């Protein structure tokens, strides 16, 4: 009992950080619809929001590891929060200058800080408690993350998308953009306070390389790309992140395109997050006692395909609801893909992990592709993009992860 009790303080701190991750990440869906209206953007241009935010993971994945070796994990988390604060405060001059590129620069900066923060905080989930229950701790952090996302979409949806499109069109760009100034100044202050608290906290132990539990065992392979399960796993993670971001960040704009008023569509993104939370809760109770993570990935891919088909061939709220339901299909894919991709890598495990983090680029590139398809055809037909992505995840769950040689 005493040993478990010692983990509570650090876990609360890490849980708070995952709450921050969710709050700043899942507001992107609201920002896409807001910027599209304020700047008069097409779909492709509006999804530069997700591109700017998620491409930072690819840029910073390997540098983050080097930074953490120099400053340590705790100082690295504090530094990540400070960098995020720089990104959020950039929203103020961006609004005053009516500059969409500067907003994108702020989002990219937030993403850089978030990459560093996540790279630093994730090892704690392994060492703070028994290793065999790490999956449950990850699921609990996922719940904190999605709860924050629901709150941020409710708060920012109410602030930024409160008026109808017709009413908003009568308001100047400057007046619309002014809505982000106070919320992002407050968010900056919160991030700075958290950075200081983390920096001087005595509740977080420093993590050593050995505690991270990275396998440095021998391997007969001469290159990391000689592991098919990793290479295919990189593609699987790229596909998964794209699916998660598309289902969460396009649904508000999709609802508006179908004729739903902004006052109603602003809450659609929360539906996706509620279903993701349901998936996390189910995972806590069902994995691995009743179903393996590998089988969960397989069944989730099939479920995603079925739901996507219904979304494509129906209309109105039924179609929107199906896009939200994809949150349930996507919920446990992240922790399911990682162990399959890293299996047997030995001394290449750390590099494999960095490459997997870089595949968060799927959240940057695939929504852009969805936006282009939406402009060429329609916002509904753009969701055909999801079909090959779910098919590939099904392949990886059934056959791809088993390949040990090319």
N, C-alpha and C positions, 0 to 999 in steps of 0.2 A: 504493500500500500504506500509506504513511504517513497519507494522508488518511482512509482507512477505519479505521485504527487509532485515530485520535482520537475516533471515535464510540463505541468499545467501552465506555469508562467510563460516559458518560451513558446509553447504552442499557441497561447493567446496572442502573443506578439506576432508570430508567423501568420496566424489566422487573420489578424488585423491587416497585415501586408497583402494577403490574398484578397481581402476585401477591397483594398486600394487597387489591386490589379484589375478586379472586376469592374470597379466604379469607372475607371478611366478608359477601359477597353470597350465596354458595352455601350458607352454613350455614342460610339461612332455611328450607329444606325440612325440615331436622332440627328447627328451633325450632317449626315449625308442628305437627308431630306431638307434640313434647314438651309445648308449652303446651296443646294440645288435651287431652292426657291429664292433665296436672297440674291444670288449672283446670276440667276437665269441659266443654269448649267444644263447640259444634256446628261444622260445617264452615265456615259463613259467618264466624263469630267468629274461628276459627283463622286464616283468610286475611287478617285485619286485619294480620298480620305483614308480608305483602308490600305491603299498602296503605300502612302507616306508613313502610316503607322506601323504596318507589319513588315515592310522591307527593312526597317531598322534592325529587326531580329537577325536577318541574314548578314547585314553589315557588321553587327556588333557581337555575334555569337562567339567567334574565336577571340577577338580583342578583349571581351569581357573576362574570359578565363585568365588572360595575362594580367589584367588590372587587378583581379582578385588575388593573384599570387603575390602582388606587390603590397596591396593595402590590407588584405585579409577579408574574411567574409562579412564581419559585422560592419566595418568601415565601408565595405563595398555596398552594403544595403543602404547605408546612410547617404553615400555618394549618389546612388541610383535615385533616391528620393529627391535630392537637391537638383539633379539634372532634370527630373520630371517637373520640378517646380519652375525651372527656367523655361521649359516647353509650355507650361500652362500660362505663365505670365506673358509670353509672346502673343497670346490671344488678344491682349489689351491693345498693343499698337497695331496688330493686324485688323482689329475692328475699327480703330480710329482712321487707319489708312485705307480701309475697304480693300484689303489685299488678300485674295484667296491663296496665292503662293506663300505668303507669310503664315497664314493659318496652317498650311501643309507643313511648313518648316517647324512650327510649334508641335504639330502631331508627330513629326519625325523625331524631334528632340525628346518628347515624352516617351516614344518607343525605345529610344536609346537608353534612357534611364530605367525603363521597365525591363529591358533585356538584362541589364546589369543586376537589377533588383531580383529578378527571377533566378538568374544563374547563381546568385549568392544564397537565396533563401531556400531553394529546393533541397539541397543536401540536408538541411535540418529535419526535413520530414522523415528521412531515413534514420538519423541518429537519435531523434527525440522519441524514444520508445523502442519496443521490440521490433526487430527487422521484419518479422513475419506479419506484423499488423500495419506495416507501412502503407499498404494499399488502402486500408480503411482511413488512415490519416489523410492520404491524398484525396479520397472521396469527400471527407469533411471539409478540406480546404476548397474543393470544387463547389461545395454547397455555399461556403462563405463568398466565393467568387461570384457565383450566379445570383445570390441574394443581393450583393452590391450592384450587380448589373441591373436587376429589376428596379432597385431604388433609384439608380442614376437615370434610367430611362423614364421613370415616373417623374422625377424632379426636373430633368432637362427637357423632357417632352412637354411638360406643363409650362415651362418657361419659354421654350423656343418655338413650339408648334401649337401654341394655345389657340391661335386664330385660324380661320379657314384660309385656303389658298386665295380665294377671291378677296377677302379682307386684307390679306398680307400683300397682295399685288398693288394695293393702293398706298402702301407704306414704303417710304424710301429705303434704299439699301442701308444707308447709315443708321436709320432708326431700327431696322431689323438686327443689324450686327451689334448694335449697342446692348442687345439683350444678353450677350455672352460676357460682357465686361465684368459685372459684379460677381456672377457665379465662378468665373475662372480666377478672379482675384482671391475669393474665399478659398477655392481649391488650392491655390498657390500657398496661402498661409497654412492650410492644413498639412500640406506636404512638407513645408519647412519645419513645422513643429514636430512632425513624425520623424524627420531626419535627425533632428537634435535629440529626440527621445531615444531613438535607436543607437545613436552614437555614444550616449552616456549611460545606456542601459547595462545593468550588471546581470540581467536575467538571461542573456544570450551567450552561451559558451562559444569560443572560437572553434571552427571546424578544421580539422587537419585532413590531409590527403588520405590518410589511412582510415579515418572515420567515415569518409565518403563511401567506402566499400567498393571502390573501383577495382575491377579485376585486372591485374597486370600479368596474367598467366601467359605461358608460351603459346605461340601459334605458328603453324607450319606455312601459313600464307605469307607471301611477300608484299602484298598490297591490301589495303583496306577494301579496295573495290573488287577483290577476289572473293568477297562474301556476298553471294546472291541475296541471302536473307536481309542483309543490311541495305544493299542497293535498292532492292524492291521495297524495303521498309521505308527508305527515304521518299520514294515516290508515293507510298501509301500515306505517310504523314503529310506530305505536300497536298495530296488529295483531301485528306481528312480536314486539315485546317481550312482549306478553301471551302469545303462543305459547311463547316461550322460558321465561318464568317458570312457566307452567302445566306444561310438560313436565318442568321440573327440580324444581319445588317442591311439586307435588301427588303425585308418584309414590310417595313413602314412605307418606303417608296412604292413598293408593289401594291399595297393597299390603296394608297393615294391614286395610283394609276388606274385602279379598278373603279374609282369613283367614291371611295370612302372619304369622308371629311377628315382633315388633319386632326381634329379634336378626338376622333375615334381611332384613326390609324396610328397615332402616336403611342398607343399602348400595345400594338401588335407585337413589337419586339420582346415585350415582357412575357408573352405567351411562349415564345421559343425558350426563354430562360427557365420558365416554370417547368416545361417538359424536360429540359436538361437536368434540373434539380431532381425531378422524379426519377430520372435514370440513375443519378448518383446514389440516391437513397436505395433504389432497387439493387444497385451494384454492391452496396455495403452488406446487404442481407443475402444476396444470391451468389456472389462471387467470393471464393471458388467452391463453396460448399455444394451448390446445386448446378452451377454451370461454369466452365472454364472461361478465362478472358478471351482465349482464341475463339471458342464457340460463340461467345457474346458478340465478338467482332463480325463473325460470319452471319449470325442471325440479324444483327443490326443493319448490315449491308443489304440484306434481302428486304428487311422492313423499310429501309430508306428508298429502295427502288420502287416498292409498291406504293408508298405514300407519294413519291414524286410523280408517278404515273397518274394517280388520282388528282394531284394538284394541276397537272397539265391538261387533263380532260374534263375538268369541272370548272366552275367559275364562282365569282362572288366570295362570300365568307367561307364556303367549303374549301376553295382553293387556298385561301389565306391560312385557314386553320391547318391544312396539310403541310404548308411550309413551316408553320410553327411546330407541328408534330415531329418534324425532322430533328428538333432538339433532342427528343427522346432517342432517336436512332443514333445520333452523334455522341451521346453522353459519355460512354465509357471507351470510346475508340482510342483516345490518347494513351491511357495507361495500358491498353491492350496491345498497341503497336510497339511500344518501346521495348519490352522484354523480348519480343519475337525478333526485332531488328538487331538487338545487341547480343543475342545468344551466340556464344562461342567466339566472340571477338578477341578475348584475351587482352594482349597488350594494346590492341587498337580500340579498346572500349571508350576511352576518353575522347579520342578523335571522332569516333562514331557518334557519341553523344552530342558533340559540337555540330556535326553535320546534320543531325536530326533537328537541333534547334534552328539551324539555318533553313530548314524546310518549312518553317512558319511563313516563309515567303509565299506559300500557297494562299495565305490570307491576303497577300498583297496583289498577286497576279490574277488569280481566278475570279475574284469579284470584278476586276477590270474587264476580263473577258466576258463575264455575264453582262456588264454594262454595255459593251460593244454589241453583243447579241441582242440586247434589249432595244438599242437604237436602230439596229438593222431590221429587226422583226417586231417583237413586242416584249414587254416585261415578263409575260407568262411563258412565251416560247423560249426565252432566255434560259429557263430552268431545265431545258433539255441537256444543258451542260452537266447537270448533276448525274445523269444516267451513266455515262462512262466512268465517272469517278466512283460511284457506288459499285459498279461492276468490277473495277480494279481492286477495290477493298475486299470484295467477296473473293476474288482470285487469291489475293495475298493471304487471307484468313484460311483458305482451304488448301492451297498448294504452294503459293509463293514463298511463305516463310519456311517451308520445309527444304527448299533448295540449298544445298551446301556447296555445290560446285556448278560452274557454268557449263 
